Amino acid sequence: MKRAFWVLMVWAWGIAHGMVPGFAATSQRDTEPEDYELLREIITTEFTGQAPHEWGESVSGVKTRLKTDEKVLAIGVDACDLMGKGEDAKLIKFFTAENIPATLFVCGEWIDKNGVVLKKLAANPIFEIANQGVSRKAGSVNGKSAGSVAGTGNVAELFTEIERNARKIEAVTGVLPQYYHAGGGYYDEVAVRIVKALGYEALGSFIRWPRGARLEKKQVLEALMNPASGAIAILGGVSLQASFTDGVIEAVSQLRSKGYKFVKVSDYPLE
């Protein structure tokens, strides 16, 4: 569903339920656009009280594959996870030089520090910009965490995590992102339904990285080689030192020599 049409439907829903105009406002809310506040009101009304029963990286509704039988791999980059040691810039520079398409997930902190870079990346047709959340928190409606990654505490906080960052991206690039990847790649199924209700797709990685471990180059190569057709591989959520990035770069080079095609997530329908 196109976002513009969906927003019109949201307004119609708000009118039908007496939410337009006149829902309560606070001093904090006064700084937000009216449609943002309406969306928050609708989402919190609709989803508060729904109890999740799933938690993890592949819960119901999370997309990890593209619909294709071709030797295609969609690489996603959690840029915020790579930012601390400059590995984000190193990996993006490699993709640019080698003309490797990728989907780049950015969080609020990364946007604030790299606004000019983000605008340039968004203008490059080999990249698409996606949403890692304002604070790259795990997608939870009850505060559940994913190891060291804190989760959003309730529906309202999850809404802010997703929608505020989507609009930060739009303010810089002029385009609202289509895809969202929660911090640590973790969701509950209610959170996934909220992502969908906001007009986005919740993505996960077909490739699972060991958690809390320092991955050596050999381990990265083993994880990335011989991916299933149409796999989405999101790079993030691990100890992202130089050996990790070096392993990714070598794996991409080897996969290309084996005939794999690299694509953005939006190049194919999601499975």
C-alpha positions in Angstrom: 0.0 0.0 0.0 1.4 3.4 -1.0 2.2 5.6 2.0 0.2 8.6 0.8 -2.9 6.5 0.4 -2.3 4.9 3.8 -2.0 8.2 5.5 -5.4 9.3 4.0 -6.9 6.1 5.5 -5.3 6.9 8.9 -7.0 10.3 8.8 -10.3 8.7 7.9 -9.9 6.3 10.8 -9.1 9.2 13.2 -12.2 11.1 12.1 -14.4 8.1 12.4 -13.1 7.5 16.0 -13.4 11.1 17.1 -9.6 11.7 17.1 -9.5 14.5 14.6 -9.3 17.1 15.9 -9.0 17.5 19.6 -7.0 14.7 21.2 -5.1 15.6 24.3 -1.7 17.3 23.8 1.2 17.9 26.1 4.1 20.4 25.9 6.3 17.6 24.4 3.7 16.7 21.8 3.3 20.3 20.8 6.6 20.1 19.1 5.5 17.2 16.8 3.5 17.6 13.6 -0.2 17.0 13.9 -0.2 13.9 11.7 2.6 12.4 13.8 0.5 12.8 16.9 -2.5 11.4 15.3 -0.5 8.3 14.2 0.8 7.9 17.7 -2.7 8.1 19.2 -4.1 5.6 16.7 -1.2 3.1 17.1 -1.3 3.2 21.0 -5.0 2.9 21.0 -5.0 -0.1 18.6 -2.1 -2.1 20.1 -1.8 -1.3 23.8 -2.8 -4.3 25.8 -1.9 -6.9 23.1 0.3 -9.5 24.7 3.2 -10.9 22.6 4.0 -14.6 22.6 7.0 -14.6 20.3 10.5 -13.1 20.7 13.5 -13.4 18.5 15.0 -12.7 15.1 12.5 -14.6 13.0 9.1 -14.1 14.6 5.9 -14.0 12.5 5.9 -11.3 9.9 9.7 -10.7 9.8 11.0 -10.9 6.2 14.4 -12.6 5.6 14.2 -13.6 2.0 13.5 -12.1 -1.5 11.1 -13.9 -3.8 13.5 -15.2 -6.4 15.3 -18.4 -7.4 18.2 -16.5 -8.8 21.7 -16.4 -7.2 20.9 -13.1 -5.5 22.0 -11.7 -2.2 20.6 -8.6 -0.6 23.2 -7.1 1.8 22.0 -4.8 4.5 24.3 -2.8 6.7 23.4 -1.7 10.3 25.5 1.4 10.0 25.2 2.4 13.6 26.6 -0.9 14.8 29.7 -0.3 12.6 30.1 3.4 13.5 32.2 3.2 16.7 35.4 2.1 15.0 34.8 3.6 11.6 34.0 0.3 10.0 30.8 1.8 8.6 32.8 4.1 6.3 35.2 1.4 5.4 32.5 -1.0 4.3 30.5 1.7 2.4 33.6 2.9 0.7 34.2 -0.7 -0.6 30.6 -1.1 -1.8 30.9 2.3 -3.6 34.2 1.5 -5.3 33.1 -2.0 -6.4 29.5 -0.9 -7.4 27.9 -3.3 -4.9 24.3 -2.4 -4.1 23.3 -2.4 -0.5 20.5 -1.4 1.9 21.9 0.9 4.6 20.1 1.0 7.9 20.7 4.2 9.9 19.8 5.3 13.5 19.2 8.7 14.9 22.8 9.1 16.2 24.3 8.2 12.8 22.0 10.6 11.0 22.9 13.4 13.4 26.7 12.8 12.8 26.5 12.1 9.1 23.8 14.2 7.6 25.9 15.4 4.6 27.1 11.8 4.0 23.6 10.4 4.3 22.3 12.8 1.6 25.1 11.8 -0.7 24.5 8.1 -0.1 20.8 8.5 -0.7 21.5 10.1 -4.1 23.7 7.1 -5.2 21.5 4.6 -7.0 23.4 1.6 -5.7 22.2 2.4 -2.2 18.8 2.7 -0.5 18.4 4.1 3.0 16.4 2.1 5.7 15.5 2.6 9.3 17.4 1.2 12.3 15.4 3.2 14.8 16.1 6.4 16.8 18.1 4.5 19.4 18.5 1.1 17.7 16.5 -0.6 20.4 15.0 -4.1 20.1 11.4 -4.1 18.9 9.4 -4.9 22.0 6.0 -3.7 23.4 6.9 -4.7 27.0 10.6 -3.8 27.5 12.1 -7.2 26.7 15.8 -6.9 25.8 18.0 -8.8 23.4 21.1 -9.5 25.5 22.9 -6.2 25.9 20.4 -4.5 23.5 17.6 -2.7 25.4 14.1 -3.1 24.1 11.4 -0.4 23.7 9.3 -0.4 26.9 5.8 -0.1 25.4 3.8 0.6 22.3 4.2 4.4 22.5 8.0 4.1 22.8 8.2 1.6 19.9 6.2 4.0 17.8 8.6 6.8 18.5 11.6 4.6 17.8 10.3 3.7 14.4 8.4 6.8 13.2 10.6 9.6 14.5 13.6 8.0 12.9 11.8 7.4 9.6 11.0 11.1 9.5 14.6 12.1 10.4 15.6 10.1 7.3 13.0 11.7 5.2 14.0 15.2 6.3 17.6 14.6 5.0 17.0 12.4 2.0 13.5 13.5 0.9 12.4 9.8 0.9 10.6 8.0 3.7 12.3 4.6 4.2 10.4 1.4 3.4 12.2 -1.0 5.7 12.9 -1.3 9.4 15.4 -3.5 11.2 15.1 -3.4 15.0 18.2 -3.2 17.3 19.9 -6.6 17.6 17.4 -7.9 14.9 14.9 -8.8 17.7 11.2 -8.3 17.6 8.0 -9.6 19.3 5.1 -10.3 16.9 3.0 -7.4 18.2 5.9 -5.0 17.3 6.1 -6.5 13.8 2.4 -5.8 13.4 3.0 -2.2 14.4 5.8 -1.8 11.9 3.3 -3.1 9.2 0.5 -0.8 10.5 2.8 2.2 10.0 3.3 1.2 6.4 6.8 -0.4 6.6 8.3 -3.9 6.4 10.1 -5.5 9.3 13.3 -7.1 8.1 15.6 -9.7 9.5 18.7 -11.4 8.4 18.7 -14.9 6.9 22.3 -15.2 8.2 22.7 -15.5 12.0 25.8 -14.1 13.6 27.1 -15.6 16.9 26.4 -13.1 19.7 29.0 -11.8 22.1 31.9 -13.3 20.2 34.8 -11.7 18.4 34.4 -13.0 14.9 37.5 -13.8 13.0 37.7 -13.4 9.3 37.4 -17.1 8.7 34.2 -17.3 10.7 32.7 -14.4 8.7 33.6 -16.1 5.4 32.0 -19.4 6.5 28.8 -17.6 7.5 28.4 -15.7 4.3 29.5 -18.2 1.7 26.9 -20.2 -0.2 23.8 -18.2 0.8 20.3 -19.4 -0.2 18.8 -17.7 -3.3 17.3 -14.4 -2.4 18.8 -14.3 1.1 18.9 -11.0 3.0 22.1 -10.7 5.0 22.1 -7.8 7.5 25.6 -7.0 8.8 25.4 -5.9 12.4 24.8 -6.9 16.0 28.2 -8.5 16.6 31.6 -7.4 17.7 32.3 -5.4 14.6 36.1 -5.1 14.5 38.3 -4.9 11.4 38.4 -8.7 11.0 34.6 -8.7 10.6 34.7 -6.0 7.8 37.6 -7.7 6.1 35.8 -11.0 6.1 32.7 -9.4 4.5 34.8 -7.7 1.8 36.5 -11.0 1.0 33.2 -12.9 1.0 31.6 -10.5 -1.3 34.5 -10.8 -3.7 34.3 -14.6 -3.7 30.6 -14.7 -4.1 30.8 -12.3 -7.1 33.3 -14.7 -8.7 30.8 -17.5 -8.1 28.1 -15.7 -10.1 26.1 -14.1 -7.3 24.3 -10.9 -8.0 24.1 -8.2 -5.2 20.9 -6.2 -5.0 19.0 -3.8 -2.8 16.0 -5.2 -0.9 13.6 -3.2 -3.0 14.9 -4.8 -6.2 12.7 -7.9 -5.6 9.4 -8.6 -3.8 9.8 -10.0 -0.3 9.0 -13.6 0.2 
